[in-house]
Amino acid sequence: MKRRNEHCRQQLVHCAQVRPLLEQEKQKGGAPCVEVPESCVVQLPSKRGGSEGYRFDFDRVYKMNSPGRQMFAEVVQPLLGRFLQGFNTTVFAYGQTGSGKTYTMGTATTFRQMSSGEEGDGIIPRSMRFIFDSLADIQDAYDVSLKVSFIEIYQDDIRDLLGDADSYVPVNVRESPDRGTFLENVQEIEVRSVAEAARLLEAGNLHRAVAAHNLNEHSSRSHAICTLHLEQRRRSGAQSSKDAPRFLRAKLHLVDLAGSERAKETGTTGQQFAEGVNINKGLSALGNVIGALSEGAGRKHIPYRDSKLTRLLQATHPTAHTFYHITIACNRITLLGVQDSLGGNSETLMVACVSPASYNFEPTLSTLRYASRARAIQNRVKQNNKYTPEDEIEYLRQQARSSLQHPSHNLPLTHLVPLFTLE
Ligand SMILES: Nc1ncnc2c1ncn2[C@@H]1O[C@H](COP(=O)(O)OP(=O)(O)OP(=O)(O)O)[C@@H](O)[C@H]1O
């Protein structure tokens, strides 16, 4: 693995996933109206049947039956490579309800699917397998900690999807001068394999708010954000090149937004109607953040604070470090960030999910316009390789605690060699 220090401006990577026309869409008289004339272009016909249609450029477009494998290899895997090199990274899926965000992300993947690896797998299960495989390759040289948080924003509440569903503890967004915006009361869970991660994500998914409406039988009623926090600490005496970093820390946000929806089309009433209103409110605030960021440096105020979604995604900060174990955890202080992901320190892939059905023309046009605005955003990314004496103290503490709790998982305490010589 190539490891070097960098600090540079980065354009977001944008791709579109145009899913196949579903049987129920055909039955409702939907005809395909989305064209992909080139591998980087999506076209819609003119609304009034004229010759002038709409054209949108992307870095890459995946259409109809493109297997998830191709998207993963072309745009996700390179991003994961950067994550493993200590860069914050984000994958965002957005689009109207029923357009295929959960399918594309693989948020609802079961334990069995994630462990076995199937052709139709989405981004999350493929990413998990890739990351664990890559970490296995460096385990002789690095102590590794991988932590995950999995939360949802439902109505105006943030819920910890890995928490105990029977004893609900409200998750609060807090702010402090040291930490910035952060979440409190989020569970931490440790795993050391794809199987353990899969079990965890499946359990979290069972807690996610889902309901049926006219456009989707399993519609997510919340925005879900799964974050992996990776820390790598070079082992003392490890065989590696002279410029190999001693320490790397990075976050990977996997964001499956709820879809925008119109009550007229979804046929929702009561509780589901209220959910739809909240979903649209959060997405509209996100749209405003994207709009403000796309104006570039001239725009001083970015309205991150206008919704829980954008505010939460602004939160950036980290917590205790556990090395040596591969850990999947949900931090008490979770570190998600549209501020990081959009306009901040993150390499970001945005996936616009689109239904080809003609009766979805308006929402599709709106998704593609949303995508065009986001193309102008630039992030400023840097490799996170700072390691402080406080980090070292925390590391030694965690190791000592861990050795007492799980003697079989740890190296003997005598093996611990600090990165710093503390005087
Ligand atoms: N690329 C694809 N190939 C085949 N079927 C797909 C594809 N993408 C989505 N689908 C199907 O479309 C339906 C809607 O997909 P999905 O639930 O992922 O939509 P969504 O955008 O997450 O919706 P919501 O916002 O309501 O949660 C599902 O039945 C799913 O299986």
The ligand as an SDF file (V2000), in Angstrom:
LIG
                    3D

 31 33  0  0  0  0  0  0  0  0999 V2000
  -30.0870   -1.4620   -9.4660 N   0  0  0  0  0  0  0  0  0  0  0  0
  -31.2310   -2.0990   -9.1520 C   0  0  0  0  0  0  0  0  0  0  0  0
  -31.5510   -3.2490   -9.7660 N   0  0  0  0  0  0  0  0  0  0  0  0
  -32.7000   -3.9070   -9.4750 C   0  0  0  0  0  0  0  0  0  0  0  0
  -33.6060   -3.4910   -8.5600 N   0  0  0  0  0  0  0  0  0  0  0  0
  -33.3490   -2.3530   -7.9080 C   0  0  0  0  0  0  0  0  0  0  0  0
  -32.1500   -1.5980   -8.1650 C   0  0  0  0  0  0  0  0  0  0  0  0
  -32.1600   -0.5070   -7.3690 N   0  0  0  0  0  0  0  0  0  0  0  0
  -33.3040   -0.5880   -6.6390 C   0  0  0  0  0  0  0  0  0  0  0  0
  -34.0200   -1.6810   -6.9750 N   0  0  0  0  0  0  0  0  0  0  0  0
  -35.3180   -2.0740   -6.3850 C   0  0  0  0  0  0  0  0  0  0  0  0
  -36.1020   -0.8810   -6.3090 O   0  0  0  0  0  0  0  0  0  0  0  0
  -36.8830   -0.8550   -5.1210 C   0  0  0  0  0  0  0  0  0  0  0  0
  -36.5950    0.4360   -4.3560 C   0  0  0  0  0  0  0  0  0  0  0  0
  -35.2370    0.4430   -3.9680 O   0  0  0  0  0  0  0  0  0  0  0  0
  -34.7260    1.0520   -2.5590 P   0  0  0  0  0  0  0  0  0  0  0  0
  -35.5490    0.5520   -1.4240 O   0  0  0  0  0  0  0  0  0  0  0  0
  -33.2710    0.8350   -2.5160 O   0  0  0  0  0  0  0  0  0  0  0  0
  -35.0890    2.5900   -2.7970 O   0  0  0  0  0  0  0  0  0  0  0  0
  -34.7250    3.8330   -1.8550 P   0  0  0  0  0  0  0  0  0  0  0  0
  -34.2380    4.8850   -2.7660 O   0  0  0  0  0  0  0  0  0  0  0  0
  -33.8380    3.4250   -0.7510 O   0  0  0  0  0  0  0  0  0  0  0  0
  -36.1770    4.2130   -1.3250 O   0  0  0  0  0  0  0  0  0  0  0  0
  -36.5960    5.0050    0.0200 P   0  0  0  0  0  0  0  0  0  0  0  0
  -36.0510    6.3730   -0.0700 O   0  0  0  0  0  0  0  0  0  0  0  0
  -38.0960    4.9650   -0.0590 O   0  0  0  0  0  0  0  0  0  0  0  0
  -36.0700    4.2110    1.1640 O   0  0  0  0  0  0  0  0  0  0  0  0
  -36.5360   -2.1020   -4.3590 C   0  0  0  0  0  0  0  0  0  0  0  0
  -37.5080   -3.0800   -4.6250 O   0  0  0  0  0  0  0  0  0  0  0  0
  -35.1930   -2.5340   -4.9510 C   0  0  0  0  0  0  0  0  0  0  0  0
  -35.0050   -3.9290   -4.8770 O   0  0  0  0  0  0  0  0  0  0  0  0
  1  2  1  0
  2  3  1  0
  2  7  2  0
  3  4  2  0
  4  5  1  0
  5  6  2  0
  6  7  1  0
  6 10  1  0
  7  8  1  0
  8  9  2  0
  9 10  1  0
 10 11  1  0
 11 12  1  0
 11 30  1  0
 12 13  1  0
 13 14  1  0
 13 28  1  0
 14 15  1  0
 15 16  1  0
 16 17  2  0
 16 18  1  0
 16 19  1  0
 19 20  1  0
 20 21  2  0
 20 22  1  0
 20 23  1  0
 23 24  1  0
 24 25  2  0
 24 26  1  0
 24 27  1  0
 28 29  1  0
 28 30  1  0
 30 31  1  0
M  END
$$$$
